[in-house]
Amino acid sequence: MIELPNHQQTKNPKLILHVGMPKTGTTSIQQTLFHSLRDPKFQYLGVGLVNASRPLQCLVGDTPVAKHTHPAQGVDPDEMLRKRKEIEGCWERQFVRVRQNGTTPIISAEDCWFMNASELMRLRDLILKQGFHTHVIAYLRPPLAWISSMFHQLIKGGHHSFVDELFGIPGNEANNQQVIELDYQKQLSIFEQVFGSDQLTLRPFDRKKLLHGCVVRDFCQSCGITEAPTKIFHINEALSLDATRFMYCYNRFQRCADARPFWKFRLLLARLQELNGPSLRLHPSSLNNFESFYGKQIAYLNSRYNIDLSHDQDLDGELIKTEDDLFRFSKSSLHWLDLASSANLDSDSNILQRVASQVSSIRPSLTQQLRHSIQSYINPWRLRRANR
């Protein structure tokens, strides 16, 4: 049974915990607050990184890394355990500064959306030991749009399983593979039980309902940030559908053989970003097995929180139904790949292996290499400066 929080603790000053959900502009919020937060009443805590997901997972998680994302990104559990003391030291130093400045701390970590009750209770208690109570802010995205976007993100992270192998619903034991569940009711109930229902702010991720159509500005308003950030960062832009097809094929047939470190994989993603076009969207039939489940979820959100997620993604244009649809490369995209790659392969070879090999041979532009080199010096300096 979950231990309920002592609501007398809400007399403590507030810490704002942004828990995502993932794929609701979280990276843009994090980058903007880390680099551009100017309101003197607030202080953004990255806990050693811009995104606090990895540090918090290491501090309070049942495992030191989040299984659904970190291994594919090359995050080593043993390395995270070795960094635990460093993370703990950063946590303590940042809270010393918060208390000295009398500011309201903000932590953003979308992997909290996937944490269980025990993990979140540990996080709550860590925050209470620093003298703060936790107020949770979450943005909710409709199921089809969320699964489409999350599937796209997993491909960008190196996954090569189709959507029906990556996502599931609670109680479905047919697939023994680690799956990602989207259970709004379950997760929001845990947040309520651990932190208190009066300490939960929910917003729909709907550009028509967001402040000026911007999730960053909307989040700032929800927090009470009155002095606007000096710059709004729009980060983690989607690959086009054609580029996503190439990335999926590469992950499936070539990435393991290449054994690229993740930073080189990111450079490959940056090059594929040059291939323009509409982004990946899944066909509604992708949710056929979950239709009843999500129908009940949407009704629950409407009745309990007055949040309507019945309007999902735009269904115009090309939609992906099956894995075979991800292997239907357009002539224009294959022409782009021929020009971008250095591989000179037999046109009669297997098309999937040919595409995977050509993607493997793509080299980053000199501009991308230079930008990466500069960022590899600047980013650690910024983090050290922010976390002293």
N, C-alpha and C positions, 0 to 999 in steps of 0.2 A: 504494500500500500504506500502511496506517495505521501511523504510528510508535507503537510501544508505549511506555508510560510507564516511566521508571526507578523501579523499586520501592524503591530506596534512598531516594527522596524521601518515602516514607511515614513516614520518621523525623521529618519535619517535623510540626508540629501540624496538626490536622485542621480542615478547613472542610467543613460539611455543605451539599450542594447538593441542594435539593428540585426535581425536574424534572417534577412532576405524577404521572401523565399528566393532561392537562386533564380537567375534569369529574369530579374525584375529591376535591372539597372544598378545592381549592387556595386559593380566595379567602378562605375561612374561616380556613385556616391562616395565610395572610399577614396578614390583619387582626388576628387574635388575637396573633400574635407581634409585630407592629409596635406595637400599643397596650398589650398586657397581659403581655408576657414579663417575668418577675420573677426568674428564676433567675440569680444573679450570675455563674454560670459560662459563660453564653451571651450572645451579642449578635446581634441580627437586623439584617441589612444590606439595605435596600431599594434602595440605589444611586440615591437621588433620588426613588424612588417606593415605594409599599407593595409592589407587584408588580414584581420586577426584570426582567420579560420584555423590556420596551421598551429599558431601558438596556443590557442584555446584548446584545440584537439589534444595537443601534447600535455597541457596542464590538467585537463579534467576528463579526457576521453578514456573509454575502456581500452582503446588501443591508441598508440601515439600518432597514428595517421588515419585519415578518413579513407576507408577501403574503396569507396566508389570513385574517388578522384585522384588521391595523392600518389598511389603506386604508378599509375599511368603517366604521371608527371615526373617520375623519377625521384620522388621523395622517399628517402630511406628511413624506415622506422627506427633503426638503431641510431642513425644520425640525429633524429629528432629527440630521442631519449638523451643523447649526449648533450643536446642543446637545452635540456630542461632547466638546468641551473641558470643558464644565461637568460632564458625566457622569464624565469621567476624573478631574477634581478631586475630585468626591464620592467616587469609588472610593478614591482615595489617602487622603483625610481619614478615611474610615471605617476603613481598615485601620490607620492610625496609632493610632486609638482602641482598636482591637482589641488591638494589640500592647502598648499602654500598660496596658490593663486585664487582659491575660492571659486573655482570654475565647475561647471557641470560636465562630467566626462561622457564621451560618446565612444562606444565600441561597435564596430561593424564586422560581423562574421557570419556569412550566409550558411556555413556548414552547421551552425546551431540548429538549422531547420531539420537536420537529420539526427540530432542528438536525442538519446533516450532520457527518461526521467532522472535516472541516477546521475548521468553526466551533467544535466542541467542543474540538479541540486548541488553538485560540487561547485559549479560555476557560481550559482547564487550565493553559496557560503563563502567562496573566495571574495566576492564583491562585498558581502556583509562584513567580513573581517577588515575591509578597508574603510568601513563606516558609511556605506552607501546602500540604498535599496535599488532594485532593478526595475526599470520601466521598459517593456519590450515593444518594439515597432516592427511590423511585418507588412509586406505588400503581397497581395494574392493575385495570381494570374490564372486564367481559365485553363482547364486541363489539356485540351488539344494544343493550344498555343504554347503552353509550358513544356509539354513533352516534345513538341517539334523543336523548340529552342534548346532544350536540355540535350536532346539527341545530337543536334548540331554541335553543341559545346563538347560533348563527349567525343565526337569524331575529331574535333580540334585538339582534344586531349590525348588522342592516340588510340581510342577504342575502335574495334572493327566488328562488333556484333550488331545485328540489326535490332531495330527498336523493340521487337517482341521478345528478345532475349535480355534486354537491359531493364525493362520496366515491368512492374507487376503490381498486384493489389494484395492487401493483407489477407492472410489465410490461404493463399494459393501456393501450395507446396509442390506443384507439378514440376517446377523448374528449380533444380537445386543450385543453380548459378546465383551468385550475388546479384540481386535486382534492386532497382531504385523504386521505392513506393511513394506515391503522391496521395497521402491520406490527410486532407485538411483537418477533418474532425479530430482525428487521433492526435495530431501534432498540436493543434490549438488547445485541445483539452489538457495536454501536458503542460504547455506554457501557462495556462490558467491555474492549474494545480500547484505548480512549482513557484510561480511568481505572484499569483493572485489575479483574478479576472479584472479587477479595477486597474491593473498595471499592464494592460494589453491594448495597444492601438493598432487597428487594422485598416489598411487602405487598399482599394482595388487598383491593380496595375492596368489602368485604362487611360490612354493618353487624352481622351475627351474629358476625363474627370480629374486628371492631375493638374496641379497649378501650372498654368501656361503650357500644358502638355509635356512638362519636364519633371521626371521623377526626382531629380536632385533638388530643384526648387520646392517641390512638394514635400520632400523629406525635411528640408530646412524649416519650412512652415510648421510641420508636425512637431518638430523638436522645440520650436519657439525661437529659432535663430532669426534675429531681426536684421542683422547686418549681412547683406548678401555676399557670398564668396566672390573673390576678385575674378575668378575664371571658372566656368563650368566645363568639366572634362567629359567628353563622350568617348568611352573606352570600350574595347572588346566588340568592335563592329563585326557583323556576321560575314562569313564567306558567301559568295554567290552559290547558287545551286550547282553550277558547272564545276566550280572549284571544290565544293564539298564532295561531289562525285569523285573527283581526282583524289582527294584526301582519303576518302573511305577506301578506294581501291588500293592506294598506297599502304594504308594501315593493314589491310587484309592480306596483301600478297608480298610486301617488300619491307615494311618497317622493321620487322623482327630481324631480318637478315642484315639490314643496314646498321642496326644497333646505334643509332644517332643519340648523342646526349640531347636532353630536352631543349637546351638553348638553340641548338642547330635545327631541331624540329620547328621551333618558333620562327626561325628565319625562313624556313620553307613555307610556313603559313603566311608570313608577310609577303612573300613573292606571289603566292596564289591569290592574295588579296587584290592583286592587279587585274584579275579576271573578273570583269563586272557582270552583273545580271541579277535577276531576282534571287532571293534566298530560299533555303529549303523549308518546305511546309509539308506536313503529313496529311494524308487523306483522312477524313473522319472515320473511315472503316478501320483505321489503326486502333480505334477505341471500341470496336465492336464487342470485344470480350469484357470491356469495363463499363459499357453503357449504363447498365442498371446501377452499378456502384457509384459512378460519378453523378448520375441523376439525383441520387439520394444526398450526395455530398453538396451539390449545388443548392438543393432545397434546404439543407441544414444551415449553410452559410447565410442564406437569405433570411431564414426565420430567426436565427440567433443573433447575427451580426448586421443584418440589413445590408449585406453585400451581395450584389447580383453578378455572378460569373457565367450566366447563361449565354451571353454573347461571346463567342469564341473568335478564332482567327478568320480573316477574309478567305473565302474559298474560291476566288477567281484565280485563273492561271493554272500552271502545272502543279499537281499534288502527288506525293510519293505514297504508293500503296504497298509495294513489295520491295524486297531487296533488289530484284531484277531492274526495277525502275532507277536504282542508283547506278546501274551499269549501262544506261542508255546515254552514251556520250554524244553530244551534238557535234556536227561537222565543224562548226566555228570554234568550239572549244578544243577539239583535236588539232585544228590548225594552230591555235594559240600555243598549245603544248609543244607542237613540233618546233615552233620558233623559240620557245622559252627553254627547251631542254637541249642538252648536249649529246644525248644518246642518238645513235644512228642505227635503228633496229629494223629488222626484216618486217615489212608491212604484212607479210603472211603469218607472222607469229600470233599466238593467242592474244586477243585484244586486251584482255584484263592484265595479263603479265606485261604486255607492251606498255600500257598506260602506267602501271606501277613502276616499271623501270624508268620510264621517261620522267615521271614525277621525281623519282629518286635523283635523277641527274640534273634537276633544276638547281641553279646556283643563285644565291642572293645577289642583288645588284650592289655596286660599289657604295651607293648611298645607304642601302640597308646595312651593309657591313660596317660602314663608318658610324651610323647612328647607334648600332648595337655596341660598338667599341666605346663610344662616348658614354652611353647609358650604363655600361658595365662599371665605369668609374664614378659617375654621378650618383646613381641610385644607392650604392652602399654608403656614400658620404652623406646623402640626405637621411638615410635611416639611422646612421650613427649620431648625426646631429639631433634628430628628433627624439632619440631614445637614450640620450645621455642621462 
